[in-house]
């Protein structure tokens, strides 16, 4: 895949998938209205902003890896040529999904909206099922033993404290 097509495809997918799930979804649920569930809520709101900013940065870095390292997109219709195992993928196998749920949790704290906590849980369950029953079998078929080695070394959902130093990938 040409890098330009990978960039454009990834940008479109970014808007269509995490943009809808972590942006439009929370807006539909909360109208991004600020509530104050209890007195002195301001420190929690600040924590929410910090979590949201970190999640978006992590998500953007993960998307960039698909273009730079994988030479493809995160979209199933335009997969990568190479297994993406650099950057945030050295800590956790599903950094995009983790970042999306984390961004929703950050918004829940920022806006003081408990409904967003339930939404984050629902999204996490849907993502886990999608990964388990669709993505992992496809990655196993596409990348074989390379993926199996990676899967055994890097956790799916809770990041490692130190980056995995296993197999290298292009431009890690």
C-alpha positions in Angstrom: 0.0 0.0 0.0 1.3 3.4 -0.8 2.1 5.5 2.2 -0.2 8.3 1.0 -3.1 5.9 0.8 -2.2 4.6 4.2 -2.3 8.1 5.7 -5.6 9.0 4.0 -7.2 5.6 4.9 -6.0 5.9 8.5 -7.4 9.5 8.9 -10.8 8.4 7.5 -10.8 5.4 9.8 -9.8 7.6 12.8 -12.8 9.8 12.2 -15.1 6.9 11.5 -14.2 4.6 14.4 -12.6 6.2 17.5 -14.0 9.6 16.5 -17.5 8.2 16.6 -17.0 5.9 19.6 -14.9 8.2 21.8 -16.3 11.5 20.5 -19.8 11.4 19.1 -21.0 8.6 21.5 -20.1 10.5 24.7 -21.6 13.6 23.2 -24.9 11.9 22.4 -25.0 10.5 25.9 -23.9 13.5 27.9 -24.3 16.5 25.6 -20.9 17.2 27.1 -22.7 19.0 29.8 -20.7 19.6 32.9 -22.2 18.2 36.1 -20.9 18.4 39.6 -21.7 15.1 41.3 -20.3 16.4 44.7 -18.7 19.4 46.3 -15.0 20.0 45.5 -15.3 18.0 42.3 -12.7 20.2 40.5 -9.6 18.0 41.1 -11.5 15.0 39.6 -12.4 17.2 36.6 -8.7 18.1 36.1 -7.8 14.4 36.4 -10.3 13.7 33.7 -8.7 16.3 31.4 -5.2 14.7 32.0 -6.6 11.2 31.3 -8.4 12.4 28.1 -5.3 14.2 26.7 -3.0 11.2 27.5 -5.5 8.8 25.8 -5.8 10.9 22.7 -2.0 11.2 22.4 -1.7 7.4 22.9 -4.4 6.8 20.3 -2.7 9.1 17.7 0.7 7.5 18.2 -0.9 4.1 17.7 -2.5 5.2 14.4 0.8 6.6 13.2 2.5 3.2 13.8 0.0 1.6 11.4 1.2 4.0 8.6 4.9 4.2 9.4 5.6 0.6 10.6 2.8 -1.4 9.2 2.4 0.3 5.8 -1.4 0.1 6.0 -4.3 1.2 8.1 -6.2 -0.1 11.2 -9.3 -0.6 9.1 -9.9 -4.3 8.3 -10.5 -3.5 4.7 -7.0 -2.1 4.3 -4.7 -4.1 6.6 -1.0 -3.5 7.2 1.7 -5.3 5.3 3.7 -5.8 8.4 2.6 -6.8 12.0 2.7 -3.6 14.1 4.7 -4.3 17.2 6.6 -1.0 17.8 5.8 2.0 19.9 2.8 1.5 22.2 2.4 -2.0 20.8 5.5 -3.0 22.7 3.5 -2.4 25.9 0.0 -3.6 25.1 -1.5 -5.5 22.0 -4.6 -3.3 21.7 -3.5 0.3 22.5 -6.2 1.8 20.3 -9.0 0.1 22.1 -7.4 0.8 25.5 -7.0 4.5 24.5 -10.7 4.8 23.3 -12.0 3.4 26.6 -9.6 5.6 28.5 -10.7 8.7 26.6 -14.4 7.9 27.5 -13.4 7.4 31.1 -11.6 10.8 31.0 -14.7 12.4 29.7 -16.8 10.8 32.4 -14.6 12.4 35.0 -14.3 15.7 33.2 -18.1 16.1 32.7 -19.1 14.3 35.9 -21.3 12.0 33.9 -21.8 8.6 35.4 -23.6 7.3 32.3 -20.3 7.5 30.4 -18.8 5.0 32.9 -21.5 2.5 31.8 -20.9 3.4 28.1 -17.1 2.8 28.6 -17.9 -0.6 30.1 -20.2 -1.5 27.2 -17.6 -0.4 24.6 -14.8 -2.4 26.4 -17.0 -5.5 26.3 -17.7 -5.1 22.6 -14.1 -4.4 21.8 -12.9 -7.5 23.8 -15.4 -9.7 21.9 -14.3 -8.2 18.5 -10.6 -8.8 19.3 -11.1 -12.3 20.6 -13.4 -13.6 17.9 -12.4 -11.6 14.8 -9.1 -9.8 15.1 -6.9 -12.4 16.8 -7.9 -15.2 14.4 -7.2 -12.9 11.4 -3.9 -11.8 12.8 -2.9 -15.4 13.5 -3.8 -16.4 9.9 -2.0 -13.4 8.4 1.2 -13.3 10.5 1.4 -16.9 11.8 4.1 -17.6 14.4 5.3 -14.0 14.5 1.9 -13.0 15.9 1.8 -16.0 18.2 5.2 -15.0 19.7 4.0 -11.4 20.1 0.7 -12.5 21.6 2.4 -14.6 24.3 4.8 -11.8 25.2 2.6 -8.7 25.2 -0.7 -8.5 27.2 -3.9 -7.6 25.4 -5.4 -5.0 27.8 -3.2 -4.1 30.7 0.1 -2.6 29.5 3.4 -4.0 30.5 5.7 -1.8 32.7 8.6 -2.3 30.4 8.5 -2.5 26.6 8.7 -5.9 25.0 12.2 -6.3 23.4 11.3 -9.3 21.2 11.2 -9.4 17.4 11.9 -6.2 15.7 9.7 -4.7 13.1 10.5 -2.2 10.3 11.1 1.3 11.7 10.5 0.5 15.4 
